[in-house]
Structure formats: structure tokens, C-alpha cells
Amino acid sequence: DYILMHDYLVKLVTAHLDNGTDMTISLKKLPPEEIIGSSSVQFQHNGHIGRIIEKPSPDDITSPLSASLTFVLPGAISDYFSQMKPSKRGEFEIQSVMNQMLQDGFTASGLVQEAPYEWNEENDSIVVM
């Protein structure tokens, strides 16, 4: 877990309005050993997001950027909820719906977040990054 800066959500919405894509995804740079437990974002040649690879194997990591859990999504996403199926891990994942939307022609961009604070469960404290 992590704490966002006070203005990050405003920056995310502003980026969404400026980029003109259907979806805007909060991105976080992670080392490979953490990406395998999170996600890797695959980019298209135009810089838009083409796919989110959930919990990738080391060979499937396409970038050091991971999709965080903050999104600006279109209302049309609700049309996809009835199509949601559990992942291989038995989880319902919003990223699966977003990937289907991308395949159907929706567009997505990302905004890399500056996460200066990260939760450290071992000592139940906030660590300044």
C-alpha cells in the first residue's frame, strides 16, 4: 500500500482530460521482483496503453511500469461487468475488463505517480521513499 500526494488525483483527472483517451491509468514504476506480483503495462507505438499483464512471469514483463489501483474510466465499463469471469487465480479483476475494452477499440493512457510514501507492514509505519 502507499499514500498518494495530496494533488495526485487532480493530476490524474487533468491528464485524462488532456490526453483525450477513454481511460487513464495510474502507473507506478516497480522493480521486476515486485512486478511479478502486480502487473506490467504494455505500450503501443503511439504511447497509449495496449494491455495490462496481471501478475506476469519474468518473461512477460514488458515495461517497469505497473498499473496501480487508481483509474479514470468511462461509464461504458458497466456494460462489461456482466462479461467478467474469474481469472486463473479465481479473482475478478478490473484489469481484465479494461483489457477487453482495449481490444474493443477503447484507448488508454497512463500517468506515472510519484509515491513518496510506502506502507511498511513489518514495522507498521510509513516509510519516506
DRENDO-1510 file (C-alpha; in Angstrom, 1 decimal, always signed):
<recs>
REC; n; res; u; v; w
REC; 1; ASP; +0.0; +0.0; +0.0 .
REC; 2; TYR; +1.1; +3.6; -0.5 .
REC; 3; ILE; -0.1; +7.1; +0.2 .
REC; 4; LEU; -0.6; +9.5; -2.8 .
REC; 5; MET; +0.4; +13.1; -2.7 .
REC; 6; HIS; -2.5; +15.4; -2.0 .
REC; 7; ASP; -2.8; +16.6; -5.6 .
REC; 8; TYR; -2.3; +13.3; -7.4 .
REC; 9; LEU; -6.0; +12.7; -8.2 .
REC; 10; VAL; -6.3; +16.2; -9.6 .
REC; 11; LYS; -3.2; +15.4; -11.8 .
REC; 12; LEU; -4.8; +12.1; -12.9 .
REC; 13; VAL; -8.0; +13.7; -14.0 .
REC; 14; THR; -6.2; +16.6; -15.6 .
REC; 15; ALA; -4.0; +14.1; -17.6 .
REC; 16; HIS; -7.2; +12.2; -18.6 .
REC; 17; LEU; -8.8; +15.4; -20.0 .
REC; 18; ASP; -5.5; +16.4; -21.7 .
REC; 19; ASN; -4.7; +13.0; -23.2 .
REC; 20; GLY; -8.1; +12.5; -24.8 .
REC; 21; THR; -8.1; +8.8; -24.2 .
REC; 22; ASP; -11.1; +6.8; -22.9 .
REC; 23; MET; -9.3; +5.6; -19.8 .
REC; 24; THR; -6.4; +6.9; -17.8 .
REC; 25; ILE; -4.4; +4.6; -15.5 .
REC; 26; SER; -2.3; +5.5; -12.6 .
REC; 27; LEU; +1.2; +3.9; -13.1 .
REC; 28; LYS; +3.9; +3.0; -10.7 .
REC; 29; LYS; +7.5; +2.1; -11.5 .
REC; 30; LEU; +8.5; -1.2; -9.8 .
REC; 31; PRO; +11.5; -3.4; -9.8 .
REC; 32; PRO; +11.0; -6.8; -11.7 .
REC; 33; GLU; +10.7; -8.8; -8.5 .
REC; 34; GLU; +7.7; -6.7; -7.5 .
REC; 35; ILE; +6.1; -6.5; -10.9 .
REC; 36; ILE; +5.6; -10.3; -11.0 .
REC; 37; GLY; +3.2; -9.9; -8.0 .
REC; 38; SER; +1.5; -6.9; -9.6 .
REC; 39; SER; +1.2; -6.1; -13.3 .
REC; 40; SER; +3.2; -4.9; -16.3 .
REC; 41; VAL; +1.9; -2.4; -18.8 .
REC; 42; GLN; +2.5; -3.0; -22.5 .
REC; 43; PHE; +2.6; +0.2; -24.6 .
REC; 44; GLN; +1.6; +0.7; -28.2 .
REC; 45; HIS; +3.8; +2.6; -30.7 .
REC; 46; ASN; +1.7; +5.7; -30.2 .
REC; 47; GLY; +2.4; +5.7; -26.4 .
REC; 48; HIS; -1.1; +4.5; -25.5 .
REC; 49; ILE; -1.5; +1.5; -23.2 .
REC; 50; GLY; -2.2; -1.6; -25.2 .
REC; 51; ARG; -2.6; -4.2; -22.5 .
REC; 52; ILE; -2.2; -4.8; -18.8 .
REC; 53; ILE; -0.5; -8.1; -17.9 .
REC; 54; GLU; -1.6; -9.2; -14.5 .
REC; 55; LYS; +1.0; -10.9; -12.3 .
REC; 56; PRO; +3.3; -11.6; -15.3 .
REC; 57; SER; +6.0; -14.2; -15.4 .
REC; 58; PRO; +9.5; -12.6; -15.6 .
REC; 59; ASP; +9.5; -13.3; -19.4 .
REC; 60; ASP; +6.2; -11.5; -19.8 .
REC; 61; ILE; +7.3; -8.2; -18.2 .
REC; 62; THR; +7.1; -5.6; -21.0 .
REC; 63; SER; +7.9; -2.4; -19.0 .
REC; 64; PRO; +8.9; -1.4; -15.5 .
REC; 65; LEU; +5.6; +0.3; -15.1 .
REC; 66; SER; +2.7; -1.3; -13.3 .
REC; 67; ALA; -0.9; -0.4; -13.3 .
REC; 68; SER; -1.8; +1.0; -9.9 .
REC; 69; LEU; -5.3; +0.8; -8.5 .
REC; 70; THR; -6.4; +4.3; -9.4 .
REC; 71; PHE; -8.2; +4.8; -12.8 .
REC; 72; VAL; -10.4; +7.2; -14.7 .
REC; 73; LEU; -12.8; +5.0; -16.6 .
REC; 74; PRO; -15.7; +5.7; -18.9 .
REC; 75; GLY; -19.3; +4.8; -17.9 .
REC; 76; ALA; -19.3; +2.2; -20.7 .
REC; 77; ILE; -17.3; +0.0; -18.4 .
REC; 78; SER; -20.5; -1.0; -16.7 .
REC; 79; ASP; -21.6; -2.8; -19.9 .
REC; 80; TYR; -18.6; -5.1; -19.4 .
REC; 81; PHE; -19.3; -6.2; -15.9 .
REC; 82; SER; -21.7; -8.9; -16.9 .
REC; 83; GLN; -18.9; -10.4; -19.0 .
REC; 84; MET; -16.4; -10.6; -16.1 .
REC; 85; LYS; -15.1; -14.0; -15.4 .
REC; 86; PRO; -12.7; -15.1; -12.6 .
REC; 87; SER; -9.0; -15.1; -13.5 .
REC; 88; LYS; -6.9; -18.2; -13.4 .
REC; 89; ARG; -6.4; -17.3; -9.7 .
REC; 90; GLY; -10.2; -17.2; -9.1 .
REC; 91; GLU; -10.3; -13.4; -8.8 .
REC; 92; PHE; -12.5; -10.9; -10.6 .
REC; 93; GLU; -10.0; -8.3; -11.9 .
REC; 94; ILE; -10.9; -4.9; -13.3 .
REC; 95; GLN; -7.8; -5.1; -15.4 .
REC; 96; SER; -9.4; -8.0; -17.3 .
REC; 97; VAL; -12.4; -5.8; -18.2 .
REC; 98; MET; -10.1; -2.9; -19.2 .
REC; 99; ASN; -8.1; -5.3; -21.4 .
REC; 100; GLN; -11.3; -6.3; -23.1 .
REC; 101; MET; -12.3; -2.7; -23.6 .
REC; 102; LEU; -8.8; -2.1; -25.2 .
REC; 103; GLN; -9.4; -5.0; -27.6 .
REC; 104; ASP; -12.7; -3.5; -28.5 .
REC; 105; GLY; -11.1; -0.2; -29.5 .
REC; 106; PHE; -11.2; +1.9; -26.3 .
REC; 107; THR; -8.0; +3.8; -25.7 .
REC; 108; ALA; -5.9; +4.3; -22.5 .
REC; 109; SER; -3.1; +6.4; -21.4 .
REC; 110; GLY; -1.2; +6.5; -18.1 .
REC; 111; LEU; +0.2; +8.8; -15.6 .
REC; 112; VAL; +3.2; +7.8; -13.5 .
REC; 113; GLN; +2.6; +8.6; -9.9 .
REC; 114; GLU; +5.3; +9.9; -7.6 .
REC; 115; ALA; +4.7; +7.8; -4.5 .
REC; 116; PRO; +7.0; +9.3; -1.8 .
REC; 117; TYR; +5.4; +7.2; +0.9 .
REC; 118; GLU; +5.0; +3.4; +1.1 .
REC; 119; TRP; +3.4; +1.4; +3.8 .
REC; 120; ASN; +5.8; -1.0; +5.6 .
REC; 121; GLU; +3.8; -3.8; +7.2 .
REC; 122; GLU; +6.8; -5.2; +9.1 .
REC; 123; ASN; +7.0; -2.2; +11.4 .
REC; 124; ASP; +3.5; -0.8; +10.9 .
REC; 125; SER; +4.9; +2.6; +9.8 .
REC; 126; ILE; +5.1; +4.9; +6.8 .
REC; 127; VAL; +8.5; +4.9; +5.0 .
REC; 128; VAL; +9.5; +8.0; +3.1 .
REC; 129; MET; +10.8; +7.0; -0.3 .
</recs>
